[in-house]
Amino acid sequence: MLNSTQKLGIIYAGGTFGSHGQPLKSLNSDKFLPILQNILTNHFDGYAQTINWEILPNNVVKDSSQLTPSDFADFYQLIINSYQQGFRQFLILTGTDTLSYLSAFLAESLANSDVCVVVTGAMQPLLQPLSPTFEVNETSDASENLFASCRLAVSGEMGVKVCFNYANWHAQTVQKFHSHDLTAFKGSDKINYPANSFYTFDKQNCKNWLNSHFNNLTQTVKNLSQSKITPIFITPMMADDLAKNIQNALNDKPNALILLGFGAGNIPHNDKVETALQQAFEQNCLVAITTQCPFGGVSGAYEAGTWLAKYYVLTTGELTIPAIFARLLWLSATVNDFGKKMEVWQNLLNQ
C-alpha cells in the first residue's frame, strides 16, 4: 500500500484505450489527458487514504503496433528517472497489440528492484468513439481495467503485472490469444512460472540497483535502440530453404534470432542448417528455439530438436514468445560478452 512518501506514476501511451473517432485513432495527449485526469481524480477520491498520484509526461503515444525497442527504452528511462524522484508504483496504459512484449521487457529490465508496475489496456475505447464531447463509454472494458489496475498498483506488490478483464498475471507469462474478444489475454499468477526474472527483493541492494541502472542508463538506452531481434517463423519447408532463411537473416547482423518451430521445438534439419547455426554462433548472434504452440513450451524429448544444443541454440522452456523477445533484447543491451549472455540465459531459465 502506498504510504505518505510514495508516489504512483501513471503513463499514458496510446492504443485502443485512448482512441476516438472512426476509424479509431489514439487521441493526442493534450486532448486525452485532461479527461483521464478528471476520471482518475474522481476514482482516487473514493479511496479511504490519500493517494499521491501523478500522470507522468510521456512522448511515446502511438498505436502499440508501431512500438519499437527504442520506444521500450524510453519507457524504461522514464521509470528509472521517475524512481529517482520517489516514484515506486507505476501504471501504464498502452495498446494491446504489443502489451505483452512491453510488460515482459519491463519485467526483465526492472528485475531485482522494489518497483511495482501494472500494465493494462482495453479492447474497446474508454470514450464513446463518435461523441464530440468525449463522453465515457459505459459499456467498454476500459473503465474496469483502469480502476482494477489502479487498485493493484496502489497495493504496491513488487514486480510487473498485466491486469486485464478481472484478472492479473505475472508479465512474463502473458500472451494475447484473441484479436478482439474482451478475454484477449491469458497468463499465470504462479510464482516463477515460467522462469521469472523478478527475484525476492533485498532492501539492502536497493541503492546498488538504482546506481547501477542510473549510471548505465545512457548506454543502455542507446544499446536498446540499436538492438535487433529477428524472428524466423518456420512452415513446412525444405531444410535447405530454412538454412537460406537463417543466413539471409544473419546478413543484417542481428543480436539474436528466434526460431519459431513446430511442436516441442522441432525444425527441419540437415548439414546446411547446422552450418547456418554455426555461422550465427561465430557472429556472436544468440539463437533461441521456441514453438508456435501457445501452450507447453519446448522440450528435449524429441530427436528432431535435441541436436540444436550442439550448435549453441538456447532452449526456452515455457517462456512465452514476448518473454523470449524481451530477455534477448535486454541481454543484448546490457551484457557485452557472448558467453556471459548464454550463461545468464541458462541461469535464469534454471532458477
KAKA-V181133 format. One record per backbone hydrogen bond with DSSP energy under -1.0 kcal/mol. NH is the residue of the N-H (numbers start at 1). CO is the residue of the C=O. E is the energy in kcal/mol with one decimal. If there is no record, write none. Layout:
BEGIN
NH CO E
NH CO E
END
This chain:
BEGIN
6 3 -1.0
8 52 -3.2
9 89 -2.9
10 54 -2.9
11 91 -3.3
13 93 -3.0
19 16 -2.0
20 25 -2.0
21 129 -2.8
25 20 -1.5
27 18 -2.7
31 28 -1.3
32 28 -2.5
33 29 -2.5
36 32 -2.5
37 33 -3.1
38 34 -1.8
39 35 -2.1
40 36 -2.8
41 37 -2.2
42 38 -2.0
43 39 -1.9
44 40 -3.1
45 41 -1.6
46 43 -1.4
47 44 -1.5
53 51 -1.2
54 8 -2.0
56 10 -2.6
61 59 -1.4
62 13 -2.0
66 63 -2.3
67 64 -1.5
72 68 -2.1
73 69 -2.1
74 70 -1.4
75 71 -2.0
76 72 -2.4
77 73 -2.7
78 74 -2.5
79 75 -2.3
80 76 -2.5
81 77 -2.7
82 78 -2.2
83 79 -2.4
84 80 -1.5
86 83 -1.8
87 82 -2.1
88 7 -1.5
89 7 -1.5
90 116 -2.3
91 9 -2.4
92 118 -2.8
93 11 -3.0
94 120 -2.4
102 98 -2.6
103 99 -2.5
104 100 -1.8
105 101 -2.3
106 102 -2.3
107 103 -1.9
108 104 -1.7
109 105 -2.8
110 106 -2.0
113 110 -1.1
116 88 -2.9
117 159 -2.7
118 90 -2.3
119 161 -2.8
120 92 -2.6
126 17 -2.3
128 135 -3.4
131 128 -1.5
134 131 -1.5
137 126 -3.0
138 136 -1.0
140 137 -1.5
145 141 -2.2
146 142 -2.6
147 143 -2.8
148 144 -2.7
149 145 -1.9
150 146 -2.1
151 147 -2.2
152 148 -2.1
153 149 -2.7
154 150 -2.5
155 151 -1.4
159 115 -2.9
161 117 -2.6
162 169 -2.4
163 119 -2.2
164 167 -2.7
169 162 -2.1
170 188 -2.1
171 160 -2.4
173 170 -2.1
174 171 -1.3
175 186 -2.3
177 184 -3.6
178 184 -1.4
184 182 -1.1
186 175 -2.0
193 190 -1.4
205 202 -2.2
206 203 -1.4
209 205 -2.8
210 206 -2.4
211 207 -2.8
212 208 -2.4
213 209 -2.2
214 210 -3.1
215 211 -2.8
216 212 -1.4
217 214 -1.0
220 216 -2.8
221 217 -2.7
222 218 -2.0
223 219 -2.8
224 220 -2.7
225 221 -2.0
226 222 -1.1
227 223 -1.1
230 256 -2.7
232 258 -3.0
234 260 -2.0
242 238 -1.7
243 239 -2.4
244 240 -1.9
245 241 -2.3
246 242 -2.5
247 243 -2.5
248 244 -2.9
249 245 -2.1
250 246 -2.2
251 247 -1.1
252 249 -1.4
253 250 -1.9
255 228 -2.3
256 228 -1.5
257 286 -2.8
258 230 -2.3
259 288 -3.1
260 232 -2.5
261 259 -1.1
261 290 -2.4
262 266 -2.8
265 262 -3.0
266 262 -2.5
267 304 -1.1
274 270 -1.9
275 271 -2.2
276 272 -2.1
277 273 -2.3
278 274 -2.3
279 275 -2.1
280 276 -1.8
281 277 -2.0
282 278 -2.3
283 279 -1.5
284 281 -1.7
285 280 -2.8
286 255 -2.0
288 257 -2.5
289 314 -2.6
290 259 -2.8
292 261 -1.8
298 317 -2.2
299 264 -2.3
305 302 -1.9
306 302 -1.8
308 305 -1.4
309 306 -1.2
310 307 -1.2
311 308 -1.7
312 309 -1.6
313 308 -1.7
314 287 -3.6
319 316 -2.5
324 320 -2.4
325 321 -2.7
326 322 -2.5
327 323 -2.3
328 324 -2.4
329 325 -2.4
330 326 -2.4
331 327 -2.5
332 328 -2.3
333 329 -1.5
334 330 -1.5
335 331 -2.2
341 337 -2.0
342 338 -1.8
343 339 -1.9
344 340 -3.0
345 341 -2.5
346 342 -2.2
347 343 -2.4
348 344 -2.5
349 345 -2.1
350 346 -1.7
END
